[in-house]
Amino acid sequence: KKSKAKYGETQRVCVRERERYPSEGDTMDVRRAQKQLLLRILALNSKHSQISIDPSHDSSSYKVLILDAVTKDIVAPLIRVDELRSNGVTLHMQITADRQPIPDVAAVYFVEPSDENISRIIDDATRGVYDSFYLNFSSQICPAAMERLATGLVESNASGRVEQVFDQYARFVALDSNIFSLGLPNVYLELNDPRSKDSAVEGIINRIADGIFCALATVGSVPIICAPPGGAAEHVARALDQRLRDALKTRTNVFSEAPEGQIGGQAGGSERPLLCLFDRNFELSVAVQHAWAYKSLVHDVLGLKLNRTSASPYLDGKSYDLDANDFFWEAHGVDQFPKIAEEVENELRRYKHAVEEVNRSTGANIDPNAAINEIDPSELMSSTHSSTKGLKSALTALPELTERKKNIDKHTNIATALLRAIKERKLDHFYNLEEEMIAGKSSTQSVLEQLRGSEGSPEDKLRLALVWLLLGPPASRAARSEEDCASVEACLGQCGCNVAAWNYVKRMMRMNLIRSSDGAGGPGGAGAATADFLGNLQGLGNLQGLSSLTKGVKNLLTGEQEAAVTVAVEALMEGRASPATEKHLMLDSKKAVPGEATVGSAVASGAYRNHHSAIVFLIGGGNYTEWASLASWAARAQPKKTIVYGADELVSPDEMVHALETLGKIV
């Protein structure tokens, strides 16, 4: 009897896959879908559309949220502290923290299904740290770990405290509506380290495949997989294909509840997207080149991580949040930097006009140039000229105006910091020269002159040299000559550069392990005109009036050159076989019989279909320059395309150079 009772209790602690809730709005909006999932976790996996919980109505809704290092990064870009409170979370803590018992309170765990976390959950339940436990794992818990959890809870007589156990398939970081990361650092280094064991590489491949699966499950999408043969991308594609097949075989799965015709539905509608996988070596130059688009510059210069800038010296130690709630960031992220100064000035002008309207309707005297903390609502109340209707309208508008001014001030500070960095490091000169190389208009002599000059840091000069090396001669895009390489390398040594990264890339190109770019680079096209842009600046303290300095170059910023990945994705989505993509493998996980074809054979047979949406995933590190290139192309394509960009991690150019340098010291 005792063994039967124990077995029954063990069966009670069973894991459930979270149900696939139809996403509101755009089904390819990874940020919206991920946030909806997290809010449902906070609502104890309720199906009800009203997710937000008002603690004032029901004290039993109070709960604590337990996270680990991985899930903390998942939650941070999506849900702020005030949103946690509005959903009943009074306290959020790390699972590794020293936590004291809190009786009569529910605990929502959102953690990785690791051995360490399983042990801590069992210990917490055994000690009765919380009244009830709602367990949510970021990815699928394996049967052995689930058995260990159930057995541990039963043996400690704590299984009755566990109310739910869910696999949530949420192991990715949604940074924007069309950008996500798996939060896996050092993937490029680990995949290219000759000392890495096969088991370690296989583990990385499986973690990447599981992370992409989680993103697909969250948006409810079963795509057609495309990947170049022979590298990490192919291994990830095959692992993911098997993962999708296994999931689709189950009677109830995270894809089965998608409505008919919706992306990912079992009906297999015509709108299934492509999943285009690429190795970072498909185009390495874009990962180290200098940027000129707003988001790319912020990522490069100010160290953007999890939608927050670092406490950069250029920002005087301050840091700022930059996410989908920031209208300026969303609207102008792909714009070239000279336009940003103009748009900041336009926003400030619109703000001042709105304040003047409030003053006119109420008779108040609010200073439009005042700092946000100096705006006094009592100024409106004391006005004797305002009508009740005008006063009500003004009081309603004031919070929005305050937020708008705060946003303008933030981007003024950020743009000023970028200007300071550009002037100090002469980033515009490096950008111009790299753009000319991409267009095949620069010579080795111009690169040598830049390297020998006093402008720029050693790191910037090394990045310029790497772009020169990776692009190859304009005529043939073959390897650079030994004589030219020796001249560039001598210049790098003279300006104090660490040449380990240079030596590694040169050796890998000789071994044909790194693809020489086909004349494609990141978005840009400003040409030499932007070299004059910063030379006319007289000060960094204020951006007002800056737009007048950009008028001479803004018309030259429309001829964007596309990243190599963008060119490949364009061909894949439009059903055109190109030399860069015709050998790409195609895998369809919904086909009953596993099989594969190449893009070239599918196009030739007429079986290939055009696609209006795609998920583009980089293995070995993504970057905002590549994202900006894809986003710009998708916006101007006819008809417009929907692109979601993902990577194991978004890596800044300096971080990529550091990885190459580390590999250079190993090889």
C-alpha positions as CSV (number, residue, x, y, z in Angstrom):
1,K,0.0,0.0,0.0
2,K,2.8,2.3,0.9
3,S,4.5,1.8,-2.5
4,K,1.2,2.4,-4.4
5,A,0.6,5.6,-2.5
6,K,4.1,6.8,-3.2
7,Y,3.6,6.0,-6.9
8,G,0.4,7.9,-6.9
9,E,2.0,11.0,-5.4
10,T,4.9,10.8,-7.9
11,Q,2.4,10.8,-10.8
12,R,0.7,13.8,-9.3
13,V,3.8,15.9,-9.8
14,C,3.8,15.7,-13.6
15,V,5.0,18.2,-16.1
16,R,2.6,19.7,-18.7
17,E,3.6,21.5,-21.9
18,R,2.1,25.0,-21.8
19,E,-0.8,25.3,-24.2
20,R,-0.3,27.3,-27.4
21,Y,-2.3,30.5,-26.8
22,P,-3.1,32.4,-30.1
23,S,-1.0,35.5,-30.1
24,E,-2.7,38.9,-30.3
25,G,-1.7,41.1,-33.2
26,D,1.2,40.3,-35.4
27,T,2.0,36.5,-35.2
28,M,5.7,37.2,-36.0
29,D,6.1,39.8,-33.2
30,V,8.5,37.9,-30.9
31,R,8.4,40.6,-28.3
32,R,4.6,40.6,-28.0
33,A,4.4,36.8,-28.0
34,Q,7.1,36.4,-25.4
35,K,5.6,39.1,-23.1
36,Q,2.1,37.5,-23.3
37,L,3.7,34.2,-22.3
38,L,5.5,35.7,-19.3
39,L,2.3,37.5,-18.2
40,R,0.4,34.3,-18.3
41,I,3.1,32.7,-16.2
42,L,2.5,35.4,-13.6
43,A,-1.3,34.8,-13.9
44,L,-0.6,31.1,-12.9
45,N,-1.0,30.0,-16.5
46,S,-4.6,31.2,-16.8
47,K,-6.3,31.1,-20.2
48,H,-8.3,34.2,-19.4
49,S,-7.6,37.2,-21.6
50,Q,-7.5,39.5,-18.6
51,I,-4.0,38.8,-17.4
52,S,-3.2,41.7,-15.1
53,I,-4.1,41.0,-11.5
54,D,-5.1,43.8,-9.1
55,P,-3.8,42.9,-5.7
56,S,-6.2,45.3,-4.0
57,H,-9.1,43.1,-4.9
58,D,-7.8,39.8,-3.8
59,S,-4.9,39.4,-1.3
60,S,-4.5,35.8,-2.4
61,S,-3.1,37.1,-5.7
62,Y,0.1,38.2,-3.9
63,K,3.0,36.1,-5.0
64,V,6.8,36.0,-5.2
65,L,8.7,35.4,-8.4
66,I,11.8,33.3,-8.4
67,L,14.3,33.6,-11.3
68,D,17.8,32.4,-12.2
69,A,20.5,34.2,-14.1
70,V,19.1,33.0,-17.5
71,T,15.5,33.8,-16.9
72,K,16.3,37.1,-15.3
73,D,17.7,38.2,-18.6
74,I,14.6,36.9,-20.4
75,V,12.3,39.0,-18.1
76,A,14.4,42.1,-17.9
77,P,13.8,43.6,-21.4
78,L,10.0,42.9,-21.3
79,I,8.5,43.5,-17.9
80,R,9.4,46.3,-15.6
81,V,9.1,46.4,-11.8
82,D,5.8,48.3,-11.9
83,E,4.3,45.8,-14.3
84,L,5.4,42.9,-11.9
85,R,3.5,44.7,-9.1
86,S,0.4,45.2,-11.2
87,N,0.4,41.4,-11.8
88,G,0.6,40.6,-8.1
89,V,4.3,40.1,-7.8
90,T,5.4,41.8,-4.5
91,L,8.9,40.4,-4.5
92,H,11.3,38.9,-7.1
93,M,14.5,37.1,-6.2
94,Q,17.2,34.9,-7.6
95,I,16.9,31.2,-6.8
96,T,20.5,31.2,-5.6
97,A,19.8,34.0,-3.0
98,D,19.5,33.3,0.7
99,R,15.7,33.4,1.0
100,Q,13.7,33.3,4.2
101,P,10.3,31.5,4.5
102,I,7.3,33.6,3.6
103,P,4.1,31.8,4.8
104,D,0.8,31.9,3.0
105,V,2.3,33.2,-0.2
106,A,2.4,31.5,-3.6
107,A,5.7,31.3,-5.4
108,V,6.0,31.4,-9.2
109,Y,9.3,29.8,-10.3
110,F,10.6,30.6,-13.8
111,V,13.9,28.9,-14.1
112,E,16.1,26.6,-16.2
113,P,15.5,22.9,-15.7
114,S,19.1,22.4,-14.4
115,D,20.2,20.0,-11.8
116,E,21.1,22.8,-9.4
117,N,17.7,24.5,-9.8
118,I,15.9,21.1,-9.3
119,S,17.8,20.6,-6.0
120,R,16.9,24.1,-4.8
121,I,13.2,23.6,-5.6
122,I,13.1,20.4,-3.7
123,D,14.9,22.0,-0.8
124,D,12.5,25.0,-0.8
125,A,9.4,22.8,-0.9
126,T,10.8,20.5,1.8
127,R,11.4,23.5,4.1
128,G,8.1,25.1,3.3
129,V,9.6,28.3,2.2
130,Y,6.4,29.2,0.4
131,D,2.8,28.0,0.7
132,S,2.4,26.8,-2.9
133,F,4.7,26.3,-5.8
134,Y,4.0,27.1,-9.5
135,L,7.0,25.7,-11.5
136,N,7.7,27.0,-14.9
137,F,10.8,25.8,-16.8
138,S,12.2,27.9,-19.5
139,S,12.8,24.9,-21.8
140,Q,11.7,21.3,-21.8
141,I,12.7,19.3,-18.7
142,C,14.2,15.9,-19.5
143,P,12.5,12.8,-18.1
144,A,15.4,12.0,-15.8
145,A,15.2,15.5,-14.2
146,M,11.5,15.3,-13.9
147,E,11.8,11.9,-12.2
148,R,14.3,13.3,-9.8
149,L,12.1,16.3,-9.0
150,A,9.0,14.1,-8.4
151,T,10.9,11.6,-6.3
152,G,12.5,14.3,-4.2
153,L,9.2,16.0,-3.5
154,V,7.4,12.8,-2.6
155,E,10.2,11.5,-0.3
156,S,10.2,14.8,1.6
157,N,6.3,14.8,1.8
158,A,6.3,18.1,-0.1
159,S,4.5,17.2,-3.3
160,G,1.3,18.6,-2.0
161,R,2.7,22.1,-2.2
162,V,3.4,21.9,-6.0
163,E,0.4,23.2,-7.9
164,Q,1.8,23.3,-11.4
165,V,4.7,22.1,-13.4
166,F,5.0,23.6,-16.9
167,D,7.4,23.4,-19.8
168,Q,7.1,27.0,-21.1
169,Y,9.5,26.9,-24.1
170,A,10.6,30.5,-23.4
171,R,14.4,30.1,-23.5
172,F,15.2,33.2,-25.6
173,V,15.5,36.9,-25.1
174,A,13.0,39.0,-27.1
175,L,14.8,42.4,-27.5
176,D,12.4,43.9,-30.0
177,S,9.4,43.0,-32.1
178,N,11.8,41.6,-34.7
179,I,15.0,40.8,-32.8
180,F,15.7,38.0,-30.4
181,S,18.8,36.4,-28.9
182,L,19.4,33.1,-27.1
183,G,21.7,34.7,-24.6
184,L,24.5,32.2,-25.4
185,P,27.9,33.9,-25.1
186,N,31.1,32.9,-26.8
187,V,29.5,30.6,-29.4
188,Y,31.8,31.7,-32.2
189,L,34.8,31.1,-30.0
190,E,33.7,27.7,-28.9
191,L,32.7,26.5,-32.4
192,N,36.0,27.6,-33.9
193,D,38.3,26.5,-31.0
194,P,40.3,23.5,-32.3
195,R,40.6,22.3,-28.7
196,S,36.8,22.0,-28.4
197,K,35.7,18.4,-27.9
198,D,33.0,16.8,-30.1
199,S,30.7,16.5,-27.1
200,A,31.1,20.2,-26.3
201,V,30.3,21.2,-29.9
202,E,27.3,18.9,-30.0
203,G,26.1,20.5,-26.8
204,I,26.3,24.0,-28.3
205,I,24.4,22.8,-31.4
206,N,21.7,21.3,-29.3
207,R,21.3,24.4,-27.1
208,I,21.0,26.6,-30.2
209,A,18.4,24.2,-31.8
210,D,16.5,24.2,-28.5
211,G,16.5,28.0,-28.3
212,I,15.3,28.4,-31.8
213,F,12.6,25.8,-31.1
214,C,11.4,27.8,-28.1
215,A,11.1,31.0,-30.2
216,L,9.2,29.1,-32.9
217,A,6.9,27.5,-30.3
218,T,6.2,30.9,-28.7
219,V,5.2,32.5,-32.0
220,G,3.5,29.3,-33.1
221,S,5.5,28.9,-36.3
222,V,6.7,25.7,-38.1
223,P,8.9,27.1,-40.9
224,I,10.7,25.8,-43.9
225,I,14.3,25.5,-42.9
226,C,17.1,26.6,-45.2
227,A,20.8,26.3,-44.3
228,P,24.1,26.2,-46.1
229,P,25.7,22.7,-46.2
230,G,28.8,21.6,-44.3
231,G,28.9,23.9,-41.3
232,A,27.3,24.6,-37.9
233,A,24.2,25.9,-39.6
234,E,23.5,22.5,-41.2
235,H,24.0,20.7,-37.9
236,V,21.6,23.1,-36.2
237,A,19.1,22.7,-39.0
238,R,19.1,18.9,-38.7
239,A,18.8,19.0,-34.9
240,L,16.0,21.5,-35.1
241,D,14.2,19.5,-37.8
242,Q,14.2,16.4,-35.7
243,R,13.0,18.5,-32.7
244,L,10.1,19.8,-34.6
245,R,9.2,16.4,-36.0
246,D,9.2,14.9,-32.5
247,A,6.9,17.7,-31.3
248,L,4.5,17.5,-34.1
249,K,4.0,13.8,-33.6
250,T,2.4,14.3,-30.2
251,R,-1.4,14.6,-30.1
252,T,-1.3,17.9,-28.3
253,N,1.7,20.1,-28.8
254,V,2.6,23.8,-28.7
255,F,1.9,24.2,-32.4
256,S,-1.4,22.4,-32.7
257,E,-3.7,25.2,-31.4
258,A,-2.7,27.7,-34.0
259,P,-5.8,28.7,-35.9
260,E,-6.4,27.5,-39.4
261,G,-4.3,29.4,-41.9
262,Q,-2.3,31.2,-39.2
263,I,1.5,31.0,-39.3
264,G,2.5,27.7,-37.8
265,G,-1.0,26.1,-37.8
266,Q,-1.3,22.4,-38.5
267,A,-3.3,23.3,-41.5
268,G,0.0,24.2,-43.1
269,G,-1.3,27.4,-44.6
270,S,0.5,29.3,-47.4
271,E,2.0,31.8,-45.0
272,R,4.6,29.5,-43.4
273,P,7.9,31.5,-43.1
274,L,11.4,30.5,-44.1
275,L,14.0,30.0,-41.3
276,C,17.3,31.0,-42.9
277,L,20.3,29.8,-40.9
278,F,23.8,31.2,-41.5
279,D,27.2,30.6,-40.0
280,R,28.9,33.8,-38.9
281,N,31.7,33.1,-41.3
282,F,29.2,33.5,-44.2
283,E,30.1,37.1,-43.8
284,L,32.6,38.0,-41.1
285,S,33.4,41.5,-42.2
286,V,30.0,43.0,-41.2
287,A,30.6,41.8,-37.7
288,V,33.7,44.0,-37.3
289,Q,33.1,47.0,-39.6
290,H,32.2,50.5,-38.3
291,A,28.5,51.5,-38.3
292,W,26.6,54.6,-39.1
293,A,23.0,53.6,-38.3
294,Y,21.6,54.7,-34.9
295,K,21.1,51.3,-33.2
296,S,24.3,50.0,-34.6
297,L,26.3,52.9,-33.3
298,V,24.7,52.7,-29.9
299,H,25.5,49.0,-29.8
300,D,29.1,49.5,-30.9
301,V,30.0,52.7,-29.0
302,L,27.8,52.6,-25.9
303,G,27.7,48.9,-25.2
304,L,24.0,48.1,-25.6
305,K,23.0,44.9,-23.6
306,L,19.5,43.7,-22.9
307,N,18.2,47.0,-24.3
308,R,20.2,49.1,-21.8
309,T,23.3,51.1,-22.5
310,S,26.4,50.5,-20.4
311,A,27.7,53.2,-18.0
312,S,30.0,54.5,-20.8
313,P,32.4,57.3,-20.2
314,Y,30.9,59.0,-23.2
315,L,27.6,59.1,-21.2
316,D,29.4,60.4,-18.1
317,G,28.7,57.1,-16.3
318,K,24.9,57.2,-17.0
319,S,22.9,54.4,-18.6
320,Y,19.6,54.4,-20.4
321,D,16.8,51.9,-21.3
322,L,16.1,51.6,-25.0
323,D,13.2,49.4,-25.9
324,A,9.8,49.1,-27.7
325,N,8.3,51.6,-25.3
326,D,10.7,54.3,-26.6
327,F,8.9,55.8,-29.6
328,F,12.1,57.5,-30.9
329,W,14.2,54.4,-30.7
330,E,11.6,52.4,-32.5
331,A,11.0,55.0,-35.2
332,H,14.6,55.9,-36.0
333,G,16.7,52.8,-35.1
334,V,17.7,52.1,-38.8
335,D,18.3,55.8,-39.7
336,Q,21.8,57.0,-40.5
337,F,23.3,59.1,-37.7
338,P,23.2,62.6,-39.4
339,K,19.4,62.1,-39.6
340,I,19.1,61.4,-35.9
341,A,20.3,64.9,-35.0
342,E,17.7,66.3,-37.3
343,E,14.9,64.1,-35.8
344,V,15.9,65.0,-32.2
345,E,15.5,68.7,-33.2
346,N,12.2,68.0,-34.8
347,E,10.9,66.2,-31.7
348,L,12.0,69.1,-29.5
349,R,10.2,71.5,-31.8
350,R,7.0,69.5,-31.7
351,Y,7.3,69.3,-27.9
352,K,7.6,73.1,-27.6
353,H,4.6,73.6,-29.8
354,A,2.5,71.2,-27.6
355,V,3.6,73.1,-24.5
356,E,2.7,76.4,-26.1
357,E,-0.7,75.0,-26.9
358,V,-1.2,74.1,-23.3
359,N,-0.2,77.6,-22.2
360,R,-2.6,79.1,-24.8
361,S,-5.6,77.0,-23.7
362,T,-5.0,77.5,-19.9
363,G,-3.3,80.8,-19.6
364,A,-0.5,79.1,-17.8
365,N,3.2,80.0,-18.3
366,I,5.0,76.7,-18.5
367,D,8.6,77.1,-19.8
368,P,9.1,74.7,-22.8
369,N,12.8,74.8,-22.2
370,A,12.5,73.8,-18.5
371,A,13.8,70.4,-17.3
372,I,11.1,67.8,-16.7
373,N,11.4,68.0,-13.0
374,E,10.8,71.7,-13.1
375,I,7.3,71.5,-14.7
376,D,4.8,72.3,-11.9
377,P,1.2,71.1,-12.4
378,S,0.1,73.7,-9.9
379,E,1.0,76.3,-12.6
380,L,-2.1,75.1,-14.4
381,M,-4.3,75.0,-11.4
382,S,-3.4,78.6,-10.4
383,S,-4.3,80.0,-13.9
384,T,-7.3,82.3,-13.8
385,H,-7.8,82.2,-17.6
386,S,-8.4,78.5,-18.2
387,S,-11.8,76.9,-18.6
388,T,-12.7,73.7,-16.9
389,K,-12.6,71.9,-20.2
390,G,-9.2,73.4,-21.1
391,L,-7.8,72.7,-17.7
392,K,-8.9,69.0,-17.8
393,S,-7.4,68.7,-21.3
394,A,-4.1,70.2,-20.1
395,L,-3.9,68.0,-17.0
396,T,-4.5,65.0,-19.2
397,A,-1.7,66.1,-21.6
398,L,0.9,67.0,-19.0
399,P,2.0,63.4,-18.1
400,E,2.4,62.6,-21.8
401,L,4.4,65.8,-22.4
402,T,6.6,65.0,-19.4
403,E,7.4,61.5,-20.8
404,R,8.0,63.0,-24.2
405,K,10.4,65.6,-22.8
406,K,12.2,62.8,-20.8
407,N,12.6,60.8,-24.0
408,I,13.9,63.8,-26.0
409,D,16.4,64.6,-23.2
410,K,17.6,60.9,-23.2
411,H,18.2,60.8,-27.0
412,T,19.8,64.2,-26.9
413,N,22.3,62.9,-24.3
414,I,22.8,59.7,-26.3
415,A,23.4,61.5,-29.6
416,T,25.7,63.9,-27.9
417,A,27.7,61.0,-26.5
418,L,27.9,59.4,-30.0
419,L,29.1,62.7,-31.4
420,R,31.8,62.8,-28.8
421,A,33.0,59.3,-29.6
422,I,32.8,60.0,-33.4
423,K,35.0,63.1,-33.1
424,E,37.4,61.6,-30.7
425,R,37.9,58.4,-32.7
426,K,37.2,59.8,-36.2
427,L,34.7,57.0,-36.7
428,D,33.2,58.8,-39.7
429,H,36.6,58.5,-41.5
430,F,36.8,54.7,-40.9
431,Y,33.2,54.3,-41.9
432,N,33.7,56.2,-45.2
433,L,36.7,54.2,-46.1
434,E,35.1,50.9,-45.3
435,E,32.0,51.9,-47.4
436,E,34.3,52.7,-50.3
437,M,36.0,49.3,-49.9
438,I,32.6,47.6,-50.0
439,A,31.7,49.5,-53.2
440,G,35.1,48.5,-54.7
441,K,36.2,52.2,-54.9
442,S,39.1,52.3,-52.4
443,S,42.7,51.3,-52.8
444,T,45.2,49.6,-50.5
445,Q,47.1,52.8,-50.5
446,S,44.2,54.7,-48.9
447,V,43.9,52.0,-46.2
448,L,47.7,52.3,-45.5
449,E,47.4,56.1,-45.2
450,Q,44.6,55.8,-42.7
451,L,46.6,53.2,-40.7
452,R,49.7,55.4,-40.7
453,G,47.8,58.5,-39.7
454,S,47.2,59.8,-36.1
455,E,43.4,59.5,-36.3
456,G,41.6,56.6,-34.5
457,S,42.4,54.1,-31.8
458,P,44.5,51.0,-32.4
459,E,41.3,49.0,-32.1
460,D,39.6,51.0,-34.9
461,K,42.6,50.6,-37.1
462,L,42.6,46.8,-36.6
463,R,38.9,46.6,-37.5
464,L,39.6,48.6,-40.7
465,A,42.4,46.2,-41.6
466,L,40.2,43.2,-41.0
467,V,37.5,44.6,-43.2
468,W,40.1,45.2,-45.9
469,L,41.4,41.7,-45.6
470,L,38.0,40.0,-45.6
471,L,36.6,41.9,-48.5
472,G,39.5,41.1,-50.8
473,P,40.6,43.0,-54.0
474,P,37.6,44.7,-55.7
475,A,38.2,43.1,-59.1
476,S,38.2,39.5,-58.1
477,R,37.4,39.4,-54.4
478,A,40.2,36.8,-54.1
479,A,42.8,36.8,-51.3
480,R,45.0,39.8,-50.8
481,S,48.5,39.6,-52.1
482,E,51.3,38.7,-49.7
483,E,53.0,42.1,-50.4
484,D,49.9,44.1,-49.5
485,C,49.2,42.0,-46.4
486,A,52.8,42.5,-45.2
487,S,52.5,46.3,-45.6
488,V,49.2,46.4,-43.7
489,E,50.5,44.2,-41.0
490,A,53.6,46.4,-40.6
491,C,51.3,49.4,-40.1
492,L,49.3,47.6,-37.5
493,G,52.5,46.8,-35.6
494,Q,53.6,50.4,-35.7
495,C,50.4,51.7,-34.2
496,G,50.4,49.2,-31.4
497,C,47.7,46.8,-32.5
498,N,47.5,43.3,-31.3
499,V,47.8,41.3,-34.5
500,A,46.6,37.9,-33.1
501,A,43.1,38.5,-34.7
502,W,44.7,39.6,-38.0
503,N,46.8,36.4,-38.1
504,Y,43.9,34.2,-37.3
505,V,41.6,35.6,-40.0
506,K,44.5,35.6,-42.6
507,R,45.2,31.9,-41.8
508,M,41.5,30.9,-41.9
509,M,41.1,32.6,-45.3
510,R,44.0,30.8,-46.7
511,M,42.5,27.5,-45.5
512,N,39.1,28.6,-47.1
513,L,37.3,28.4,-43.8
514,I,36.2,32.0,-43.9
515,R,34.2,33.3,-46.8
516,S,35.5,36.3,-48.6
517,S,32.6,38.8,-48.9
518,D,31.1,39.4,-52.3
519,G,31.3,43.1,-52.2
520,A,28.4,43.3,-49.7
521,G,28.5,45.1,-46.5
522,G,26.3,46.8,-44.0
523,P,23.8,49.5,-44.6
524,G,25.3,52.8,-45.6
525,G,26.3,54.5,-48.8
526,A,27.0,57.9,-47.3
527,G,30.2,58.2,-49.4
528,A,33.0,60.7,-48.7
529,A,30.5,63.5,-48.0
530,T,30.0,62.4,-44.4
531,A,33.7,63.1,-43.8
532,D,32.9,66.8,-43.8
533,F,29.9,66.3,-41.5
534,L,31.8,66.3,-38.2
535,G,34.5,68.7,-39.3
536,N,31.9,71.5,-39.2
537,L,30.9,70.9,-35.6
538,Q,31.9,73.5,-33.1
539,G,30.7,71.9,-29.9
540,L,29.2,68.9,-28.3
541,G,27.1,70.4,-25.6
542,N,23.8,70.9,-27.5
543,L,22.2,69.3,-30.6
544,Q,19.9,72.2,-31.4
545,G,20.6,73.5,-34.9
546,L,22.5,70.4,-35.8
547,S,20.2,69.5,-38.7
548,S,21.6,72.4,-40.7
549,L,25.0,70.6,-40.6
550,T,23.5,67.4,-42.1
551,K,21.7,69.0,-45.1
552,G,24.8,68.5,-47.3
553,V,24.9,64.7,-46.7
554,K,21.4,63.5,-46.1
555,N,20.5,63.1,-49.8
556,L,23.5,60.8,-50.2
557,L,22.3,58.3,-47.5
558,T,19.6,56.7,-49.6
559,G,21.8,54.4,-51.7
560,E,22.2,51.6,-49.1
561,Q,24.4,48.7,-49.8
562,E,23.2,45.4,-48.5
563,A,24.8,42.9,-46.2
564,A,25.7,39.5,-47.8
565,V,23.1,37.9,-45.6
566,T,20.5,40.3,-46.9
567,V,21.4,39.5,-50.5
568,A,21.1,35.8,-49.7
569,V,17.8,36.2,-47.9
570,E,16.3,38.3,-50.7
571,A,17.1,35.5,-53.2
572,L,15.7,32.8,-50.9
573,M,12.5,34.7,-50.2
574,E,11.9,35.5,-53.9
575,G,12.6,32.0,-55.1
576,R,15.7,32.9,-57.1
577,A,18.7,30.5,-57.2
578,S,21.9,32.4,-56.7
579,P,25.5,31.2,-56.4
580,A,25.4,31.9,-52.7
581,T,22.2,30.0,-52.0
582,E,21.6,27.4,-54.6
583,K,23.3,24.7,-52.6
584,H,21.4,25.5,-49.4
585,L,19.5,22.6,-47.9
586,M,15.8,22.8,-47.5
587,L,14.1,20.8,-44.7
588,D,10.3,20.7,-44.1
589,S,9.4,19.2,-40.7
590,K,5.8,18.9,-41.6
591,K,6.4,16.3,-44.4
592,A,5.5,12.8,-43.2
593,V,8.6,11.3,-44.8
594,P,11.9,13.1,-43.9
595,G,13.6,14.3,-47.0
596,E,15.7,17.1,-48.2
597,A,16.3,19.2,-51.3
598,T,18.5,22.0,-52.3
599,V,17.2,25.5,-53.1
600,G,18.6,25.1,-56.6
601,S,16.8,21.9,-57.3
602,A,13.6,23.2,-55.9
603,V,13.7,26.3,-58.0
604,A,14.6,24.3,-61.1
605,S,11.6,21.9,-60.6
606,G,9.2,24.7,-59.9
607,A,8.5,23.4,-56.4
608,Y,9.9,26.5,-54.7
609,R,7.4,29.1,-53.5
610,N,8.0,32.7,-52.7
611,H,7.8,33.8,-49.1
612,H,6.6,37.0,-47.5
613,S,8.1,36.3,-44.0
614,A,11.4,34.9,-42.8
615,I,13.3,34.3,-39.6
616,V,17.0,34.9,-40.2
617,F,19.3,33.4,-37.6
618,L,23.1,33.8,-37.3
619,I,25.2,31.1,-35.6
620,G,28.3,32.6,-34.0
621,G,27.0,36.1,-33.2
622,G,24.6,38.6,-34.7
623,N,24.8,42.4,-34.8
624,Y,22.6,45.4,-35.3
625,T,24.3,46.4,-38.6
626,E,23.1,43.2,-40.2
627,W,19.7,43.6,-38.6
628,A,19.5,47.1,-40.0
629,S,20.4,46.0,-43.5
630,L,17.6,43.3,-43.4
631,A,15.1,45.7,-41.9
632,S,15.8,48.4,-44.5
633,W,15.4,45.9,-47.4
634,A,12.2,44.4,-45.9
635,A,10.6,47.8,-45.6
636,R,11.3,48.9,-49.2
637,A,10.6,45.5,-50.8
638,Q,7.5,45.2,-53.0
639,P,5.4,43.7,-51.5
640,K,6.9,44.5,-48.1
641,K,8.5,41.5,-46.3
642,T,8.4,40.5,-42.6
643,I,11.8,39.7,-41.2
644,V,12.7,38.5,-37.7
645,Y,16.4,38.6,-36.9
646,G,17.9,36.2,-34.3
647,A,21.3,35.1,-33.1
648,D,22.8,33.1,-30.3
649,E,24.0,36.5,-29.0
650,L,24.2,40.0,-30.3
651,V,28.0,40.7,-30.4
652,S,29.6,44.1,-30.7
653,P,32.5,44.6,-33.1
654,D,34.9,44.9,-30.2
655,E,33.6,41.6,-28.8
656,M,34.0,39.9,-32.1
657,V,37.6,41.2,-32.5
658,H,38.3,39.9,-29.0
659,A,37.0,36.4,-30.0
660,L,39.2,36.5,-33.1
661,E,42.2,37.6,-31.0
662,T,41.6,34.7,-28.5
663,L,41.5,32.2,-31.4
664,G,44.6,33.8,-32.9
665,K,46.5,33.0,-29.7
666,I,45.2,29.4,-29.7
667,V,45.8,28.5,-33.3
